[in-house]
Amino acid sequence: IEIRVNTGKEEIKNYKKYDYVITNFDVEETVESILSIVQSEKSRVSHYIPTSDDIKELLG
């Protein structure tokens, strides 16, 4: 347990290095936050692959 507590302290000190911060105070809220992050990541432009021929033509 001591190792995990110390790791957590270091993670908290370095929170600005992360893209997301999730607190684990409320399980339902934590799950909602994680699902929201997953959805956001799926929607990133860098992950977009045009599938329609019309869209492909418009994008060049």
Buried (B, 14 or more C-beta within 10 A) or exposed (E): EEEEEEEEEEEEEEEEEEEEEBEEEEEEEEEEBEEEEEEEEEEEEEEEEEEEEEEEEEEE
